[in-house]
Amino acid sequence: MGGCKTVKKISDGQPSIQIAMEKVPGKNNQQERQSEILEKINVREYDLFLIFVAVFILTCLYFYLFGSYIFFYQENQSLFVYSCEYLQQFAAKPGGLLEYTGNFLTQGFFSKLYGSLLLSVIITLIAITFFRINKKLTAGKQFLLLFAALASCVLLLMQANFIYLIHNTLGFLLTGLYFLFSVSTNNKISRYSALFFYPLFFYLTGAYALIYLGMFTVFGIIMKKVVQTIYLLIIAGLTILIFKEFIFLQPWSEIFYYPLPSKDYFIHPVILLLLFLFFIFYPALVKLISLVRINAAFSRNVSRYSVLITFLVTIFLLSKIYNIETADLFKLEKMFFARDWNGVIKQQEALQMNNLVAQYYYNTALAEKNQLCDRMFFSPQNYGIQSVMIPWSSQISISRLFRGVYFYYCIGLINEAHRWAFESMVTEGYRPENIKLLIKTNLINGHYKIAAKYIMVLKRTLHYRSLAKQYEGMILNPELIRSDPELGEKIKLQPEGDFIVRIRNPENNVDLLMEANPGNKKAYEYKMACLMLEKNVEGIVNEMTELKAKGYTKIPGHLEEAALLYNEKTGFLPDLNGFKISSEAEERFLRYRSAGKSSGRIQSPEGQGINKELRNTFWYYVDFK
Amino acid sequence: MRKIAFPVIPVLMLQLILTTGCGTDKETVINVGREPDIYPDYSGVTIPENIAPLNFMIRENGKSFRVTASSANGFEVSLKSQDGIIRFREKSWKKLLSGNDVKNISFDIESEDKEGVRTKYNPVTLSVVNDPIDPWLCYRLLYPGYEAYFQIKIIQRSTESFRERSVAENHLLKTSCINCHTFHLNKPDKFLLHVRGSAGGTYFTDGTKVVRRDLKTPEMQYGAVYPAWHPNGRLVTFSSNSIVQSFHASREYNIEVTDLASSLVIYDLEKNEMSAVGENDSIKYMETFPEWSPDGGYLYYCRARQTGDTSDFREIKYNLVRKAFDQATHIFGIAEVVFDAESINKSVSFPRISPDGNYLVFTLHNNGNFSIWHKEADLHLLNISTGTAERMSLNSSETESYHGWSSNGRWLVFSSKRDDGLTARPYFAYFGSADDVGKPFVLPQKDPALYERTVKTFNKPEFVTGRIRTGPRDFERAAGKEAEKAGWAGAKQ
């Protein structure tokens, strides 16, 4: 019996494959072989589908459950503004639109679900793209699945770094797609159109076009497409020259590097180099691996296991990249930015982080609640006065220093807070925190026209426009500023007289502020905090005469502790201006001393015999820190 | 029923016709008897006939606006706007101003609300003078203040249109600070600017050529800072300053920039040599802001007593002094006080002399020399021959600071913070004579809302008589070459 012989071309990645073969007598071996192929192909497509799903799920789960802190961090690194001027600054340079796109996508990162799904889609697209590239590069199919997973896993690992931005991954995706476009067609015109559009590609992706150039050069050498490669190199050279000399005002360093990931923030910049080399030599890697011949019987298993190993290694490396302390720190920062002082205090007291930034945020939160002198030793204080204020340095990037602004804002030195926020805006661009501070400091200072400029910026964002409208209402009715709990308080804290701010020794500003505004209770709290951190017991008790004048109704806990220490050392209590040390404090001091003695380790650096309640004291800090 | 309905219907129809036919709402015009609130404020200003269109915004309530601009030459242009932004086409604007008999132009402005009620305002009148303004303006565009050197550009902008392009951009110069662009006699092809940082040096242009020089010799304690070209174009005087910047805590102030020490040096462009402007006085002074008289016979500058380590910056008072200069021998005379600001507890900065040599405009403020951060800083006009000075009418309650003369001496450009108290904008004022100073107006922008949006400041505006041919790439190339080191020729007198 014969039948129609219909053969449809096996299409890559297509689920349906139809091969109906004639039943020709004596051709059973061929039929069996073809059935095997059919089965293998279907299975391989199934495997492929699984790989893509696995990549998607792995990415999604990691970022949703563990790595979501990167969304908060990155959302706060830029402010996407819906304005022509904002677009223009990116359109004016090659690669700018790529960063612009990344910023556009990042604005949704206040939702970790959105962020996880977005990254999952992009990483999966990477997998699909590089799988298709592999199909073009090699006839051997054993390791197609491996390479589908490899490129995406590499970029997943990079993306897990909070300093690695989404536009970087988009850049590699676009590079892959353009490379795929270059190698996908056998038609001469289509092949050369990839060269023709290279200048446009360079404009859109910037230095990623050089990664593509590297990839294609390697491909051209391997596949002996010398002429095409030479043409591409010439076009690339001319493009760079024309862009540099006639069209764009960019220094060479930006032409050759922007918008690749910034080297400055990577502890090991060699990782970036390896990343670039991986993609540039990707065609060679694929070709090399495809030379490895594996018995067909084992091929599928080798393929599957290699992918499995890749995933396991990726999961292992993700677990190494994930840093719980970093995650906790960003969680703390998120609460801090939201001015959730109770949340900050609660978390730090629970986690007891030794990180300087965590301690700084904790102290600032306490200061905002006028509780520095009551609670600061409920958390570790490992850095002296640097954990309450950060000195300015022109040599250090503002991005590392920026947190220092909150001390000045808290204490009422609004001019200086404005300066820090302004410098951040100038060097780092618009960011939610710097713009908010610029608005608030100008509202507090009565510079409504200036505040209006920044409000206009904020109004043109997706996530912050309602906040902008709130501030706008304050300009129309300045009484709302004075009655606002936050802004109104800061107005009252400001210095009534002028002085020159000490930027290199910020602790000196506290005394100057106390002199310029004697009613500034926060300045007093900071003064006492600095004295406590310096273990200057005598200094503390000298200042305690001011307690009543500052509006205290009782002695803050740690100051009581200082007074008792002073009493122990000198034999008499300092002048407390009518206040009395509480009996509870006295009793606690006795217990502290007793605990230290009975443990026999009063001089022990850790004071292990002292329980948590007694460690949360100035005494413990003086003795053991 | 028919008999009753019959007369009712015509009555109703008549009523309908009468009410719709009257249309009293659409005809209602309210004359408010005042000028409209427009931004920028162009009411009563004096403008040159070659100025770019004065686009503006109408800050009144209304659903739509209509502006009729008319001039004495009979030309009229009408514009409508839904959002209150009025933009003139350049061609129409030129026609409005053309003709020697144009003495003024007026804007008749009307608004209409959603009920169709029209509001008519008194016309806004502008005076037009035949004295042209220099066709280009050069200024530094940057964020106002503090320390970061990002996004600094030297811009040249046409005053006759909205064309503008960069002359230098600091991100092509390793993000160094660029400052002190100073032109020889307002000429576009001969100017200098400083770059501070790793691409540091003083860059001199000559046509399209840019040369980078290092003017700080080992004999000089500090670098060359504020420049002034001698009219001969071969000599440039600089102040050499040690400058510190401080930040105020009080909301009333912002930044204080103070000299710890300064002196004058003179640079010979042809010989590439520096020399000191000698001072024989037994009292030690800080000398800064040199300015040459148009005939090159006098060097004017600001001078204050040298401060000590513990001096209060509020006590630093600069006087305006001058020294005669012998152009043949390059020898200076004795310093003489031209304006004693110290005696009135004030301080002088930025002396600038008119091209005819008759007048000198300076900035007067409470103390120090960096007046751009002093709210009380105002421009004063000194009659050089009589020695009398008076506060100019063009001042506002905010900072008026850096200023310059047009090449024909008929226009002043100056930095004013009158808009918002923080960012300086370039304002032009007509100088007919000491008694005839026009109301100033701001450099017009294609988008009149630009000044409301931008937080950048327009710094050190300078008139230029033509288009500057050097561009950012020229400076970048020059920065890539080694700076030519200047020699030291000793002290002059």
Interface residues (C-beta under 8 A of the other chain):
Chain A: E85 E245 L249 Q250 P251 E254 S394 I398 L413 I414 N415 E416 R419 F422 E423 M425 V426 T427 I444 N445 G446 H447 K449 I450 A452 K453 Y454 M456 Q494 P495 G497 D498 F499 I500 V501 I503 N509 L512 L513 A516
Chain B: Y143 G145 Y146 E147 A148 F150 Q151 S166 E169 H171 L172 K174 S246 F247 H248 A249 S250 R251 E252 Y253 N254 E256 D419 D420 G421 L422 T423 E452 R453 T454 V455 P472 R473 E476
